[in-house]
Amino acid sequence: MERIAVIDFETTGISPSDYCRVTEIAVVMLEHGQIVDRYQSLMNAGVSVPGFVASLTGITTAMVRSAPPVEQVMREAVAFVGDTPLLAHNASFDQKFWDFELGRIGHSRHQRFACSMLLARRLMPAAPNHKLGTLTRYANLPDTGKAHRAMADAEMAANLAQHLAGELRQTHGLAHVSHDLFCSLQKVPAAKIREALARHRG
C-alpha cells in the first residue's frame, strides 16, 4: 500500500468552533506496512481545557498554554503531510478539525480521508465494538501507550489500517490494496460488502 498519513487530534470538545479547538496533533506515516515517520505536538489555541477532557486525555490548560501556537503547529503538520492521502479512526471527527484549523491558516484540504472505523465495521464485524482500543485488543495489535493521547492513538490507527489491509489480501483475496480502495469500501453498506469485494477481486 502506498504512503498514508494517519492523523489523530485531541481537542476540547466534539465540534470545532472559536471555543472548541485542538490541543494536540499526531501524524504517523505508514508505508509498506511500517511506520516510517512521525510528527507530534501539543498546541495553544487560546482556549481552556475542560476538566472532564483533562481527566480523559491528561492534557491540561497549563500544558497547552506553554505549547507552541496552533498556527505554527498546523503549518508544520501541513508541511509534514504534504499531498499524502489521509486516514483516521472515526475520520469524520478528525477531518472536521483538520479542515477547520486549515481554514484558519488559509489552507484547504485536497486529499480524501479514509476511515479505519468504517472499514473495521465492514471487515471486522465480529469485534465486540469498533472503538480503536477494542479493535486493537481484538486483533492482538501492539499496545502503543496511553489512549486519548494523539501519538498513541495515531499509531494504533496505523496498526489497525495495516491489519485491515492484511485482511483484504489474505482473507478476501485482493491482490492490490490502496487508499482509494479503502475510500471506496468504507462507503459500501455493510450488508453488501461481500458483493463489493467480489467485484474488486474480479
TAFEN-V668755 format. One record per pair of residues at least 12 apart in sequence whose C-alpha atoms are under 7 Angstrom apart, sorted by the first residue. I is the first residue (numbers start at 0). J is the second residue. D is the distance in whole Angstrom. If there is no record, write none. Layout:
# TAFEN-V668755
I;J;D  I;J;D
This chain:
# TAFEN-V668755
0;30;7  0;31;6  0;176;6  0;177;5  1;30;6  1;31;7  1;177;7  2;28;7  2;29;6  2;30;4  2;83;7  3;28;6  3;29;5  3;30;7  3;83;6  3;84;5  3;85;6  3;86;7  4;26;6  4;27;6  4;28;5  4;29;6  4;80;6  4;83;6  4;84;6  4;85;5  4;86;6  5;26;5  5;27;5  5;28;6  5;85;6  5;86;5  5;87;6  5;153;6  5;156;7  5;157;6  6;25;6  6;26;5  6;27;7  6;86;6  6;87;5  6;153;6  7;24;6  7;25;5  7;26;7  7;87;6  7;93;6  7;149;5  7;152;6  7;153;5  8;21;7  8;23;6  8;24;5  8;25;7  8;93;6  8;149;6  9;21;6  9;22;6  9;23;5  9;24;6  9;148;7  9;149;6  10;22;5  10;23;7  11;48;6  11;49;7  11;52;6  15;96;6  15;99;7  18;46;7  20;44;6  21;44;7  22;41;6  22;42;5  22;43;6  22;63;6  23;40;6  23;41;4  23;42;6  23;149;6  24;39;6  24;40;6  24;41;7  24;149;6  25;38;6  25;39;4  25;40;7  25;149;5  25;150;5  25;153;6  26;38;5  26;39;6  26;153;6  27;153;6  27;154;7  29;157;6  32;161;6  39;150;7  40;72;7  41;63;6  41;66;6  42;63;6  42;66;5  42;67;5  42;68;6  42;69;5  42;72;6  43;63;5  43;64;6  43;66;5  43;67;6  43;68;5  43;69;5  44;68;6  44;69;5  47;60;5  48;60;5  55;147;7  56;147;5  56;148;6  70;104;6  82;110;7  84;110;6  84;111;6  84;112;7  84;178;7  85;110;7  85;111;6  85;112;5  85;113;6  86;112;5  86;113;4  86;114;6  87;113;7  87;114;5  87;115;6  87;156;7  88;114;5  88;115;5  88;116;5  88;131;7  88;156;6  89;114;6  89;115;7  89;116;5  90;112;7  90;113;7  90;114;5  113;178;7  113;181;6  113;182;5  115;156;7  115;160;6  116;129;6  117;185;5  118;184;7  118;185;5  121;189;5  121;192;7  135;155;7  135;159;7  140;158;7  143;155;6  164;176;6  172;200;7  173;200;6
